[in-house]
Amino acid sequence: MRRNVLRSYQSVLIVKPDLDEAQVDQVLEKVTEFLSKNNGSIVKVEKWGKKRLSYRINKSRFGYYINIYHTCESLGVSALEESYKLYDLVLKFLVIRLADKEFKSAIERDYDVEAEDKKDSHAKKDSHAKKDPPAKEEKS
Protein backbone atom coordinates (compact mmCIF):
# COMPACT_ATOMS: atom_id res chain seq x y z
CA MET A 1 0.00 0.00 0.00
CA ARG A 2 1.33 3.45 -1.00
CA ARG A 3 1.59 6.14 1.60
CA ASN A 4 0.22 9.55 0.86
CA VAL A 5 3.25 11.83 1.31
CA LEU A 6 3.14 15.63 1.39
CA ARG A 7 5.43 16.93 -1.36
CA SER A 8 6.43 20.29 -2.81
CA TYR A 9 5.10 21.41 -6.20
CA GLN A 10 5.01 24.35 -8.55
CA SER A 11 1.86 25.06 -10.57
CA VAL A 12 1.99 27.52 -13.44
CA LEU A 13 -1.47 28.56 -14.56
CA ILE A 14 -2.46 30.56 -17.61
CA VAL A 15 -5.88 32.04 -17.00
CA LYS A 16 -8.15 34.11 -19.22
CA PRO A 17 -6.55 37.49 -20.00
CA ASP A 18 -9.65 39.63 -19.43
CA LEU A 19 -9.78 38.98 -15.66
CA ASP A 20 -9.34 41.90 -13.27
CA GLU A 21 -7.37 41.69 -10.01
CA ALA A 22 -10.43 40.62 -7.98
CA GLN A 23 -11.18 37.77 -10.38
CA VAL A 24 -7.53 36.61 -10.27
CA ASP A 25 -7.84 36.51 -6.48
CA GLN A 26 -10.99 34.38 -6.89
CA VAL A 27 -8.98 31.97 -9.04
CA LEU A 28 -6.40 31.75 -6.25
CA GLU A 29 -9.15 31.08 -3.70
CA LYS A 30 -10.45 28.27 -5.91
CA VAL A 31 -6.94 26.79 -6.20
CA THR A 32 -6.60 27.00 -2.40
CA GLU A 33 -9.88 25.08 -2.19
CA PHE A 34 -8.56 22.40 -4.59
CA LEU A 35 -5.37 22.06 -2.52
CA SER A 36 -7.15 21.88 0.83
CA LYS A 37 -9.15 18.91 -0.46
CA ASN A 38 -5.81 17.12 -0.85
CA ASN A 39 -4.33 18.29 2.48
CA GLY A 40 -2.17 20.83 0.65
CA SER A 41 -1.54 24.52 1.04
CA ILE A 42 -0.20 27.46 -0.96
CA VAL A 43 3.23 28.62 0.20
CA LYS A 44 3.97 31.41 -2.30
CA VAL A 45 2.16 33.07 -5.22
CA GLU A 46 3.77 35.09 -8.01
CA LYS A 47 1.45 36.99 -10.34
CA TRP A 48 3.41 37.32 -13.56
CA GLY A 49 0.69 39.32 -15.27
CA LYS A 50 -0.70 39.38 -18.78
CA LYS A 51 1.66 38.12 -21.46
CA ARG A 52 1.41 37.26 -25.15
CA LEU A 53 1.06 33.54 -25.85
CA SER A 54 3.16 31.69 -28.41
CA TYR A 55 0.00 30.39 -30.05
CA ARG A 56 -3.73 30.91 -29.63
CA ILE A 57 -5.47 29.02 -26.85
CA ASN A 58 -9.27 29.05 -27.01
CA LYS A 59 -9.09 32.01 -29.43
CA SER A 60 -6.97 34.03 -26.96
CA ARG A 61 -3.67 35.61 -27.96
CA PHE A 62 -2.89 36.63 -24.38
CA GLY A 63 -3.05 34.96 -20.98
CA TYR A 64 -2.60 35.98 -17.36
CA TYR A 65 0.21 33.94 -15.78
CA ILE A 66 0.15 32.83 -12.15
CA ASN A 67 3.01 30.88 -10.56
CA ILE A 68 2.07 29.01 -7.38
CA TYR A 69 4.43 27.15 -5.04
CA HIS A 70 2.47 24.72 -2.91
CA THR A 71 2.44 21.46 -1.01
CA CYS A 72 0.08 18.61 -1.79
CA GLU A 73 -0.30 14.91 -1.12
CA SER A 74 1.42 12.89 -3.82
CA LEU A 75 -1.72 10.93 -4.61
CA GLY A 76 -3.76 14.13 -4.86
CA VAL A 77 -1.86 15.66 -7.78
CA SER A 78 -3.97 13.91 -10.41
CA ALA A 79 -7.12 15.20 -8.68
CA LEU A 80 -5.61 18.70 -8.62
CA GLU A 81 -4.82 18.51 -12.34
CA GLU A 82 -8.36 17.30 -13.03
CA SER A 83 -9.70 20.29 -11.07
CA TYR A 84 -7.55 22.63 -13.19
CA LYS A 85 -8.90 21.01 -16.38
CA LEU A 86 -12.51 21.47 -15.31
CA TYR A 87 -12.10 25.06 -14.11
CA ASP A 88 -13.30 27.22 -17.00
CA LEU A 89 -11.05 30.23 -16.27
CA VAL A 90 -7.83 28.18 -16.64
CA LEU A 91 -6.58 28.02 -20.24
CA LYS A 92 -3.44 25.94 -19.57
CA PHE A 93 -1.58 24.61 -16.55
CA LEU A 94 1.58 22.77 -15.61
CA VAL A 95 2.28 21.04 -12.29
CA ILE A 96 5.92 20.23 -11.50
CA ARG A 97 7.24 18.34 -8.49
CA LEU A 98 10.17 20.16 -6.90
CA ALA A 99 13.02 18.74 -4.87
CA ASP A 100 13.35 20.18 -1.37
CA LYS A 101 16.38 22.30 -2.35
CA GLU A 102 14.58 23.75 -5.39
CA PHE A 103 11.47 24.49 -3.36
CA LYS A 104 13.43 26.22 -0.61
CA SER A 105 15.41 28.40 -3.05
CA ALA A 106 12.22 29.29 -4.97
CA ILE A 107 10.48 30.37 -1.77
CA GLU A 108 13.44 32.52 -0.71
CA ARG A 109 13.86 34.14 -4.13
CA ASP A 110 12.03 37.40 -4.80
CA TYR A 111 10.25 37.83 -8.11
CA ASP A 112 10.22 41.35 -9.53
CA VAL A 113 7.55 41.82 -12.21
CA GLU A 114 8.97 45.13 -13.44
CA ALA A 115 12.49 43.73 -13.83
CA GLU A 116 11.11 40.75 -15.76
CA ASP A 117 9.13 43.03 -18.09
CA LYS A 118 12.24 45.12 -18.78
CA LYS A 119 14.24 41.98 -19.52
CA ASP A 120 11.52 40.78 -21.95
CA SER A 121 11.41 44.14 -23.77
CA HIS A 122 15.23 44.19 -24.12
CA ALA A 123 15.18 40.64 -25.49
CA LYS A 124 12.58 41.65 -28.10
CA LYS A 125 14.64 44.69 -29.14
CA ASP A 126 17.77 42.53 -29.47
CA SER A 127 15.95 39.93 -31.59
CA HIS A 128 14.64 42.66 -33.93
CA ALA A 129 18.12 44.16 -34.25
CA LYS A 130 19.57 40.79 -35.22
CA LYS A 131 16.93 40.19 -37.90
CA ASP A 132 17.44 43.50 -39.72
CA PRO A 133 20.82 43.65 -41.46
CA PRO A 134 22.57 47.01 -41.34
CA ALA A 135 21.77 49.30 -44.25
CA LYS A 136 24.46 49.56 -46.91
CA GLU A 137 25.77 52.98 -47.66
CA GLU A 138 25.63 54.07 -51.27
CA LYS A 139 28.69 55.66 -52.80
CA SER A 140 28.10 58.65 -55.00
DARAVEN-V249885 format. One record per backbone hydrogen bond with DSSP energy under -0.5 kcal/mol. NH is the residue of the N-H (numbers start at 0). CO is the residue of the C=O. E is the energy in kcal/mol with one decimal. If there is no record, write none. Layout:
nh=[NH/NH]
co=[CO/CO]
e=[E/E]
//
This chain:
nh=[4/6/6/8/9/10/11/12/12/13/14/14/15/16/18/23/24/25/26/27/28/29/30/31/32/33/34/35/36/37/37/38/39/40/42/43/45/47/47/48/50/52/56/59/62/63/64/64/65/66/67/67/68/69/69/70/71/72/73/75/76/79/80/81/82/83/84/85/86/87/89/90/90/91/93/95/95/97/102/103/104/105/106/107/108/111/112/115/116/117/118/119/120/121/122/123/124/125/126/127/128/129/130/131/132]
co=[2/4/71/69/95/67/93/10/65/91/12/63/88/61/15/19/20/21/22/23/24/25/26/27/28/29/30/31/32/33/34/35/34/70/68/68/66/45/64/64/62/60/59/56/50/14/48/62/12/45/10/65/43/8/67/40/6/37/4/72/73/75/76/77/78/79/80/81/82/85/86/13/88/13/11/9/93/7/98/99/100/101/102/103/104/109/110/111/112/113/114/115/116/117/118/119/120/121/122/123/124/125/126/127/130]
e=[-1.0/-0.6/-2.9/-3.3/-2.6/-3.2/-2.7/-0.6/-3.0/-2.9/-0.6/-2.8/-2.0/-0.5/-1.0/-2.1/-2.0/-1.5/-1.9/-2.0/-2.0/-2.2/-2.3/-2.3/-2.0/-2.3/-2.6/-2.5/-1.4/-0.6/-1.1/-1.3/-3.1/-1.0/-2.9/-1.9/-3.2/-0.9/-1.5/-1.2/-2.8/-3.2/-1.9/-1.7/-2.2/-2.5/-2.8/-0.6/-2.5/-3.2/-3.2/-0.5/-3.1/-2.5/-0.5/-2.5/-1.9/-1.5/-2.5/-1.3/-0.8/-2.2/-2.8/-2.1/-2.0/-2.2/-2.3/-2.0/-1.2/-0.6/-1.4/-3.0/-0.6/-1.6/-1.5/-3.0/-0.5/-2.2/-2.6/-2.4/-2.4/-2.3/-2.1/-1.9/-1.5/-0.5/-0.6/-2.0/-2.3/-2.2/-2.2/-2.3/-2.3/-2.3/-2.1/-2.0/-2.1/-2.4/-2.1/-2.0/-2.1/-1.8/-1.3/-1.7/-0.7]
//
